[in-house]
Amino acid sequence: METIRLSMAQALTKFLDNQYIEIDGEEHKFVKGVMGIFGHGNVVGLGEALKHGDNNLKFYQGKNEQEICHAAMAYAKQKDRKEIFACTASVGPGSLNMVTAAATATANRIPVLFLPADSYADRQPDPVLQQIEHPMDPNVTSNDSFKPVSKFWDRISRPEQLIKGALNAMQVLTNPADTGAVTLALPQDVQGEAYDYPVEFFKKRVYTIDRRPISDAAKQKAVDLISGKEKPLIICGGGIKYSGAADELKDFAEKFNIPFAETQAGKGVIPANHELNLGGMGVCGTLAANKIAKDADLIIAAGTRLNDFVTSSKKAFQNPDVSMLNININGQDALKMNSLPVVADAKDALAKLNLALEEKGYKSSYKDEIKLAQAEWAEELERIGNEELEEGLSQQRVLRELNEILPEDAIVVASSGSLPSDLERIWNPKKPNTYHLEYGFSCMGYEVPGALGAKLAEPDKEVYAFIGDGAYLMGHTELYTAIQEDVKINIILFDNSGHQCIHNLQRGQGIGSFGTEFRERDNKTQELTGKCVPIDFAKNAESYGAKGYKANTIEEIKNAVEKSKNSKVKSIFFLIRPQISFSNIFYNCIR
C-alpha cells in the first residue's frame, strides 16, 4: 500500500480539500475553506497545516469564535447545503465559544464541521493552560460539551484515527436527513504527530446525494388520504428549499387548487405574489394563512419540523376532521403530530403524488375562500404600510417601506427579537433564496455574521442584516471581518433601547417592566428605571470603518438606502429609531 507521511493536521486539510458532492448529476466541491481563530492548541497544528500543507482551503480570520461559525453556517444555508466551511478555535474557552453556533447549525439542519482544539492526548503536561480537569474521568474535556449539540462527535486521540473519524464525519455532513454540526475534537499534541497515511485516503471522493423515492405503499396511502379531503393546506418548509422542489410544489398546488403557507425556512421558495401563497403560517403568520388553516381538513406538511411557532403550539388546525400528512426526508419529523408519514425526498414525492392524483381527477373544493382571505390580509398590509402614528414610526411600517425600496434580489438576514415575526408576516420576497432567516434556534447575534456568510456565498447580491440593538450588542464583531475582506454588507439596526419583544411579552403576562429595557440605574430606587442609555450605534460602526446613516423618518430611510446602493464603501450601517418597535406576535393567530 502506497503511503505518505504527514502530520495529522496536514492529513486532515489535504483530505478536506478533496471532498465533493454530486446532486442530480451536478458536482460541487464540498469544503470551501476554514473559518476561525488561532490560539493555544491549534495554531502550530492546524494553523501550520493550512499555511504549509498541500491544500487549497481558504482561511477566513474571525474575531469571535461563535460569530465566525455563524458566518460559516449562513454560507452553507445560502448555498443550499452544497458547500460548507470547517471552523476551528483554540483550546478551552475559544472552542467552547463555538458550542452555541454548533447548536444553531444542528437546530437548523445546516452542515458545519467544527474542529475544536483539545487537551493533550498523552496527558503528560496536564493540566495545560485552559484545560478543564474532570476528577472522575480524565478522558472528559471541555469539548465533550459539543456532544449534545452535534449530529456526530469524535475525538482524534491518535493520528491514524483520523481516517475513520473523517470519513464518518463526511457521511453525516452530506446526509440530507440528519445533517447539522459535526465535531472532530483535535488534541493539540496529536495535531502535530506524524503518520504514514494511505495515499488512497486523499484521492478525490464524491458523495452522491441520492433522492429517497416515495414508496408505492406510502404513495397509495397519501393519495387515498388526499382524495378524501376537500380543503387541504400545504405548509412549505425548508426541506422544499434544500430539495430544490419549488417547481414541484408550485405545480402540485396549482393543479389541485391547494393553497400553501410558509415556515421561516420555507418562505420565499415561491414568490409572495403567487395566487395560492398565503404567507407565513402560525404564530408569526398572516391572517390569510391562519384563517385557511383553522378550517382545513388536511394539512400537508412538506419539509418542515412543525415547531410550535408553525403550529401555534398545535392549536392552529381546529377542524375536528383534520388529518396530517407529512412529507419529510427525516423519519422523526415525518411522524410528528400523528401524521401519515411519507419518508421521502420532497421533490420526488410531490412529483409522483402529482401524477397519481391527476389520474384520479382530484381537485380541492375551494371556491372564493382563498382569494377572500388574501384580500383581507392585503387590506391589512396596506394599512400597515400607510400607518401614521403620533408616537413615530412603527417597525412594521419601516419594513413595508424597505420591502419596496431594496433591490428585488437583495438577501435579507435576521434571527431574533420581534423582527423575525414581523418579517415572516409582512415581508414579501420577490426572488427565490433572498429570505435568510435563522429561526430554528433564533440565536441573538447571528445577524451580522450571517450577513457576512450570505455575502460570501453570493458576492454579486446586496445583503441586508436586520437587527435590533439587543442582538447587535450580542454579536457584531464580524463587521470587522467584512471590512478586512473588503466585503460589503448592509446592517439595518432598529434601536428600540432594549429587548422590546420580551418586554412586551413580560407586560402582556402582567409582570410589568423589569430588566428588559436598556435604562440607566435610578439612584433613588436603585432599579433600572432611569432614562434610556444614550448610545450612538452608527458611530460605533463608523469606528470600524463602515459608512453610517441615521434615519428617523421614511424620507430619511429612502434617501439613505438610495445613497448606499451605489456606495463602494466596504460596509454600510443604518441606524433607525422606530418609536413603536414591537408587533404583537399573537396578532394574527386564530384562537
C-alpha positions in Angstrom: 0.0 0.0 0.0 1.4 3.4 -1.0 1.6 5.9 1.9 2.6 9.5 2.5 4.0 10.7 5.8 2.0 13.7 7.2 1.1 15.3 10.5 -2.5 14.6 11.5 -3.4 18.2 10.8 -1.8 18.2 7.4 -3.6 15.0 6.6 -7.0 16.5 7.7 -6.6 19.6 5.5 -5.5 17.5 2.5 -8.4 15.2 3.0 -11.0 18.0 3.3 -9.7 19.7 0.1 -10.6 16.6 -1.9 -14.3 16.1 -0.8 -17.1 16.6 -3.3 -20.8 16.0 -3.5 -23.0 15.2 -6.5 -26.7 16.1 -6.7 -28.8 15.3 -9.8 -25.6 14.8 -11.8 -24.1 18.1 -10.8 -20.8 18.1 -8.9 -19.8 20.6 -6.2 -16.5 21.0 -4.3 -17.9 20.5 -0.8 -15.4 22.1 1.6 -14.8 25.7 0.7 -12.3 26.5 3.4 -11.8 27.1 7.1 -13.0 29.9 9.4 -11.8 30.5 12.9 -9.3 32.0 15.3 -5.9 30.6 16.0 -4.5 30.4 19.5 -3.1 27.9 22.1 -3.9 24.5 20.9 -4.5 24.9 17.1 -2.0 27.5 15.8 1.0 25.2 15.5 -1.0 22.2 14.4 -4.0 23.1 12.2 -2.6 26.6 11.5 0.7 25.2 10.2 -1.1 22.7 8.0 -3.3 25.4 6.4 -0.3 27.6 5.8 2.2 25.0 4.5 0.1 21.9 3.8 -0.9 20.5 0.4 -4.4 22.1 0.1 -6.3 25.0 -1.4 -8.5 25.7 1.5 -9.2 29.4 2.0 -8.9 30.7 5.6 -11.1 33.5 7.0 -9.9 35.1 10.2 -12.8 35.6 12.6 -12.9 38.0 15.5 -15.3 36.0 17.7 -15.5 32.2 17.6 -19.3 32.0 17.9 -19.8 34.6 15.3 -17.4 33.3 12.6 -19.0 29.9 13.0 -22.4 31.5 12.4 -20.9 33.0 9.2 -19.9 29.5 8.1 -23.5 28.3 8.8 -25.0 31.2 6.9 -22.7 30.4 3.9 -23.9 26.8 3.9 -27.5 27.8 4.3 -27.3 30.3 1.4 -25.6 27.6 -0.7 -28.5 25.2 -0.1 -26.1 22.9 1.9 -24.0 22.2 -1.2 -20.8 23.9 0.1 -19.6 24.2 3.7 -16.8 25.6 5.8 -14.9 24.0 8.7 -14.4 26.1 11.8 -11.5 26.0 14.3 -10.7 27.6 17.6 -8.1 27.4 20.4 -8.3 25.0 23.3 -10.7 25.7 26.2 -12.7 29.0 26.1 -12.0 29.5 22.4 -13.5 26.2 21.4 -16.3 26.5 24.0 -17.4 29.7 22.3 -18.3 27.6 19.2 -20.8 25.4 21.1 -23.7 27.8 20.6 -23.0 28.0 16.9 -22.9 24.2 16.8 -26.4 24.1 18.3 -27.6 26.7 15.8 -26.4 24.6 12.9 -27.9 21.4 14.3 -31.2 23.0 15.1 -31.4 24.3 11.5 -30.1 21.1 9.9 -27.2 23.0 8.3 -23.8 21.2 7.8 -20.8 22.8 9.5 -17.6 21.0 10.5 -16.3 22.0 13.9 -12.6 21.4 14.7 -12.1 22.4 18.4 -8.6 22.2 19.8 -8.4 19.8 22.7 -6.2 18.9 25.6 -3.1 16.8 25.2 -3.9 13.2 24.5 -0.8 11.9 26.1 -1.7 13.7 29.4 1.9 14.2 30.3 1.8 18.0 30.6 -1.6 18.0 32.4 -3.1 20.3 33.3 -2.1 22.6 30.5 -3.3 26.1 30.2 -7.1 26.4 29.7 -7.7 22.7 30.4 -10.6 21.6 32.5 -9.8 18.6 34.7 -12.5 16.1 35.3 -12.0 14.3 38.7 -13.7 11.1 37.7 -12.7 10.7 34.0 -9.5 12.1 32.5 -11.0 11.4 29.0 -13.6 14.1 29.6 -12.6 17.6 28.4 -14.5 20.8 27.8 -15.0 19.6 24.2 -17.4 17.0 25.4 -19.8 19.9 25.6 -20.2 19.6 21.8 -21.8 16.1 22.2 -25.4 17.1 22.8 -25.4 19.7 20.0 -23.6 17.7 17.4 -25.0 15.2 14.9 -21.7 13.4 15.0 -18.8 13.7 17.5 -15.4 12.1 17.7 -12.0 12.8 19.4 -8.9 12.0 17.3 -6.6 10.8 20.0 -4.2 9.0 17.7 -3.2 10.2 14.2 -4.5 7.0 12.5 -7.9 7.5 14.0 -8.4 10.4 11.6 -9.1 8.0 8.7 -12.2 6.6 10.1 -13.2 9.8 12.0 -13.0 12.0 8.9 -14.9 9.5 6.7 -17.7 9.2 9.4 -17.9 13.0 9.6 -18.4 13.3 5.9 -21.2 10.7 5.9 -23.1 12.9 8.3 -22.3 16.3 6.8 -23.6 15.0 3.4 -26.7 13.4 4.9 -29.8 15.4 3.8 -31.9 13.8 6.6 -29.6 14.1 9.6 -27.0 16.8 8.9 -26.0 19.5 11.3 -23.0 20.2 13.4 -20.2 17.6 13.1 -17.4 17.8 15.7 -13.9 16.4 15.4 -12.0 17.3 18.6 -8.3 17.6 17.9 -5.9 17.2 20.8 -3.1 19.7 20.4 -0.3 17.2 20.5 -1.9 14.8 18.1 -2.4 17.5 15.5 1.4 17.5 15.1 2.0 13.8 15.2 3.2 12.2 12.0 1.8 9.0 10.5 2.1 7.1 7.2 -1.3 7.7 5.7 -2.5 5.6 2.7 -2.5 7.7 -0.4 -5.9 6.3 -1.2 -7.3 8.4 1.7 -6.5 11.6 -0.2 -8.0 10.8 -3.5 -11.0 12.7 -4.8 -14.1 11.4 -3.1 -17.6 12.2 -4.4 -20.6 11.6 -2.2 -23.7 11.2 -4.3 -26.8 12.6 -2.7 -29.5 10.2 -3.8 -33.1 11.3 -3.7 -35.0 8.9 -1.5 -38.0 7.9 -3.5 -41.5 7.7 -2.1 -42.5 4.0 -1.7 -45.5 2.6 -3.5 -47.3 1.9 -0.2 -46.7 5.4 1.1 -47.8 6.9 -2.2 -51.1 4.9 -2.2 -51.9 5.8 1.4 -51.2 9.5 0.7 -53.3 9.5 -2.4 -56.2 7.8 -0.6 -56.0 10.4 2.2 -55.8 13.4 0.0 -58.6 12.2 -2.3 -61.0 12.0 0.7 -60.4 15.6 1.7 -62.0 18.8 0.4 -59.9 21.6 1.9 -56.2 20.7 2.2 -53.5 23.2 3.1 -49.8 22.8 2.3 -47.1 24.0 4.7 -43.9 24.8 2.7 -40.8 24.2 4.9 -37.1 24.5 4.5 -37.0 20.9 3.1 -38.6 22.2 -0.1 -35.7 24.7 -0.5 -32.9 22.2 0.2 -34.6 19.5 -2.0 -34.9 22.0 -4.9 -38.6 21.2 -5.0 -40.1 24.7 -5.6 -41.4 23.9 -9.1 -42.9 20.5 -7.9 -44.7 22.2 -5.0 -46.0 25.0 -7.3 -47.2 22.6 -9.9 -48.9 20.4 -7.2 -50.6 23.4 -5.6 -51.8 24.8 -8.9 -53.1 21.5 -10.4 -55.2 20.7 -7.4 -56.1 24.2 -6.3 -54.4 23.8 -2.9 -53.2 26.9 -1.1 -49.9 26.9 0.7 -48.4 28.7 3.8 -44.8 29.1 4.7 -42.4 28.5 7.6 -39.5 30.8 8.2 -37.1 28.3 6.4 -39.6 27.8 3.5 -40.5 31.4 3.0 -39.6 32.8 -0.4 -39.1 29.4 -2.1 -42.1 30.5 -4.2 -42.6 34.3 -4.7 -45.0 36.0 -2.4 -47.3 37.1 -5.2 -48.2 33.6 -6.3 -52.0 33.3 -6.4 -52.0 30.4 -3.9 -49.4 31.7 -1.4 -51.0 32.7 1.9 -47.7 33.8 3.6 -46.4 32.8 6.9 -48.0 30.1 9.0 -48.7 30.1 12.7 -47.7 32.5 15.5 -45.7 34.7 13.2 -48.1 34.1 10.3 -50.6 36.0 8.3 -54.3 36.4 8.8 -54.9 34.6 5.5 -52.8 31.5 6.3 -54.2 31.1 9.8 -57.8 31.5 8.6 -57.5 28.8 6.0 -55.5 26.6 8.4 -58.3 26.9 11.0 -60.8 25.2 8.8 -58.6 22.9 6.7 -59.4 19.2 6.8 -55.9 18.1 5.8 -52.5 19.6 6.5 -49.8 18.5 4.0 -46.6 19.4 5.8 -43.7 19.4 3.3 -40.2 19.6 4.6 -41.0 21.2 8.0 -40.2 20.2 11.6 -43.6 21.6 12.6 -42.3 23.5 15.6 -44.5 25.4 18.0 -44.5 28.7 16.1 -45.6 27.0 12.9 -48.4 25.1 14.6 -49.3 27.8 17.1 -48.5 25.2 19.8 -50.7 22.6 18.0 -53.8 24.9 18.1 -53.8 26.3 14.6 -55.7 23.4 13.0 -59.1 23.3 14.5 -61.3 21.4 12.1 -62.4 18.3 14.1 -61.9 16.2 11.0 -58.4 17.5 10.2 -55.7 14.9 9.3 -51.9 15.4 8.9 -49.8 14.2 6.0 -46.1 14.7 6.5 -43.6 14.6 3.6 -40.1 14.6 5.0 -36.7 13.0 4.4 -36.3 12.8 8.2 -38.3 9.9 9.7 -38.6 11.6 13.1 -40.1 14.7 11.5 -42.5 12.7 9.3 -44.2 11.2 12.4 -44.9 14.4 14.2 -48.5 15.3 15.2 -49.7 11.8 14.5 -49.1 12.3 10.8 -49.4 9.8 8.0 -45.6 9.7 7.3 -44.1 9.9 3.8 -40.4 9.5 4.4 -39.0 10.6 1.1 -37.3 13.4 -0.8 -39.9 16.2 -1.3 -39.1 16.7 -5.0 -39.6 13.0 -5.8 -42.7 12.6 -3.5 -44.5 15.7 -4.8 -43.9 14.8 -8.5 -45.2 11.3 -8.1 -48.2 12.3 -5.9 -49.0 14.9 -8.6 -49.3 12.2 -11.3 -51.2 9.8 -9.1 -53.8 12.4 -8.0 -54.1 13.7 -11.6 -55.1 10.1 -12.7 -57.9 10.2 -10.0 -59.1 13.6 -11.3 -58.7 15.1 -7.8 -59.4 18.8 -7.1 -60.0 20.6 -3.9 -63.4 22.2 -3.2 -62.1 25.7 -2.5 -64.1 28.4 -4.3 -63.6 32.0 -3.2 -62.2 31.3 0.3 -58.5 31.7 -0.8 -59.0 35.0 -2.6 -61.1 36.4 0.2 -58.6 35.5 2.9 -55.8 37.0 0.8 -57.8 40.2 0.1 -58.5 40.7 3.8 -54.8 40.3 4.6 -53.8 42.6 1.7 -56.1 45.3 3.1 -54.3 45.0 6.5 -50.9 45.2 4.8 -52.0 48.3 3.1 -53.0 49.8 6.4 -49.6 49.0 8.0 -47.8 50.4 5.0 -49.6 53.8 5.3 -49.9 53.9 9.1 -49.1 57.3 10.6 -48.7 57.3 14.4 -48.3 60.3 16.7 -45.6 58.3 18.6 -43.5 57.9 15.5 -42.6 55.1 13.1 -43.6 51.5 13.7 -41.2 48.7 12.9 -43.8 47.2 10.6 -44.1 50.5 8.7 -40.4 50.7 8.2 -40.2 47.1 7.0 -43.0 47.6 4.5 -41.1 50.6 3.1 -37.9 48.7 2.9 -39.6 45.9 1.1 -40.4 48.3 -1.7 -37.1 50.2 -2.0 -34.5 47.5 -1.5 -33.3 45.6 -4.7 -35.6 42.7 -5.6 -32.7 40.3 -5.5 -31.2 41.6 -2.2 -30.8 39.0 0.6 -32.3 39.9 3.9 -30.9 38.2 7.1 -32.5 38.2 10.5 -32.7 35.9 13.5 -34.0 37.2 16.8 -36.4 39.5 18.6 -39.6 40.8 17.0 -38.0 41.2 13.6 -38.5 37.6 12.5 -42.2 37.7 13.5 -42.7 40.9 11.5 -40.7 39.7 8.6 -42.4 36.4 8.2 -45.8 38.1 8.4 -45.3 41.2 6.2 -42.1 40.8 4.1 -42.8 39.7 0.6 -39.8 38.1 -1.2 -39.9 38.7 -4.9 -37.0 36.4 -5.8 -36.1 32.9 -4.6 -33.4 32.5 -2.0 -33.5 36.1 -0.8 -35.1 35.5 2.6 -32.5 34.2 5.0 -33.9 33.7 8.5 -32.2 31.7 11.2 -35.3 30.7 13.3 -34.6 27.1 14.2 -32.6 28.4 17.2 -33.4 32.2 17.0 -29.9 32.9 18.1 -29.2 36.5 19.0 -26.1 37.8 17.4 -26.4 35.6 14.3 -27.5 38.5 12.1 -24.2 40.3 11.3 -22.0 37.2 10.8 -25.0 35.7 9.0 -24.9 38.6 6.5 -21.2 38.1 6.1 -21.7 34.4 5.3 -24.5 35.1 2.9 -22.4 37.7 1.1 -19.5 35.3 0.7 -21.9 32.8 -0.8 -23.5 35.3 -3.2 -21.0 38.2 -3.7 -22.9 39.8 -6.5 -26.0 40.4 -4.4 -26.7 43.1 -1.8 -27.1 41.7 1.7 -29.0 43.4 4.5 -28.9 42.3 8.1 -32.0 43.4 10.0 -31.1 43.5 13.7 -32.2 45.1 16.9 -29.9 46.9 19.3 -30.0 44.0 21.8 -28.8 41.4 19.2 -26.3 43.9 17.8 -24.7 44.1 21.3 -24.6 40.3 21.5 -22.6 39.9 18.3 -21.3 42.3 15.6 -17.5 41.9 15.6 -17.6 40.1 12.2 -18.3 43.6 10.8 -14.6 44.0 11.2 -14.0 40.8 9.2 -16.3 42.0 6.4 -14.2 45.2 6.2 -11.0 43.2 6.4 -12.1 41.1 3.5 -13.4 44.1 1.5 -16.9 42.6 1.6 -19.9 45.0 1.5 -22.7 44.1 3.9 -25.6 46.4 4.9 -26.6 46.4 8.6 -30.0 48.0 9.4 -30.2 48.4 13.1 -33.6 49.1 14.8 -32.7 50.9 18.0 -35.5 50.5 20.5 -33.5 50.6 23.7 -33.6 47.0 24.8 -35.2 43.6 24.3 -38.7 45.1 23.5 -40.1 41.8 22.2 -39.5 40.2 25.6 -40.5 43.5 27.3 -44.0 43.3 25.7 -44.3 39.6 26.4 -43.4 40.4 30.0 -46.0 43.2 30.3 -48.6 41.1 28.4 -48.4 38.5 31.2 -49.0 41.1 33.9 -45.4 41.2 35.2 -44.7 44.8 34.4 -41.4 46.1 33.1 -38.3 44.5 34.7 -34.8 44.2 33.3 -35.8 44.1 29.6 -35.1 47.7 28.6 -31.7 49.4 28.4 -32.2 52.0 31.1 -29.8 53.7 33.5 -30.0 52.8 37.2 -32.1 55.2 39.2 -30.0 56.5 42.1 -33.1 56.8 44.4 -34.7 53.4 43.8 -31.5 51.5 42.7 -33.5 49.9 40.0 -33.0 50.0 36.2 -35.8 52.5 35.7 -33.9 55.7 34.6 -33.7 57.2 31.2 -32.7 55.1 28.2 -28.9 54.8 27.8 -27.8 57.2 25.0 -25.8 55.0 22.7 -24.9 56.1 19.1 -24.6 52.8 17.3 -23.9 54.5 14.0 -20.7 55.9 15.4 -19.7 52.5 16.7 -20.0 51.1 13.2 -18.1 54.1 11.8 -15.3 53.4 14.2 -14.8 50.1 12.4 -14.7 51.8 9.0 -18.3 51.4 7.9 -20.3 54.2 6.4 -23.1 55.2 8.8 -26.5 56.6 8.2 -29.1 57.8 10.7 -32.8 57.8 9.8 -35.8 58.6 11.9 -38.4 59.3 9.1 -39.5 57.4 6.0 -37.9 60.1 3.8 -34.6 59.8 5.6 -34.7 56.0 5.2 -35.4 56.3 1.5 -32.6 58.8 1.0 -30.1 56.7 3.0 -30.9 53.5 1.1 -30.6 55.2 -2.3 -27.2 56.7 -1.4 -26.0 53.4 -0.1 -26.9 51.4 -3.3 -24.2 53.0 -5.3 -21.7 53.2 -2.5 -18.3 51.5 -2.8 -17.7 51.7 0.9 -16.8 48.4 2.5 -19.9 48.2 4.7 -23.0 50.3 5.3 -24.7 50.8 8.6 -28.2 52.2 9.0 -29.5 53.4 12.4 -33.3 53.5 12.6 -35.1 54.5 15.7 -38.8 53.4 15.4 -40.8 54.7 18.3 -43.3 51.9 18.1 -41.0 48.9 17.8 -43.0 45.8 18.8 -45.5 43.8 16.8 -47.7 41.5 18.9 -46.6 38.1 17.7 -50.0 36.7 18.5 -51.8 39.3 16.4 -52.9 37.0 13.6 -53.3 33.7 15.4 -56.8 32.3 15.1 -57.9 31.1 18.5 
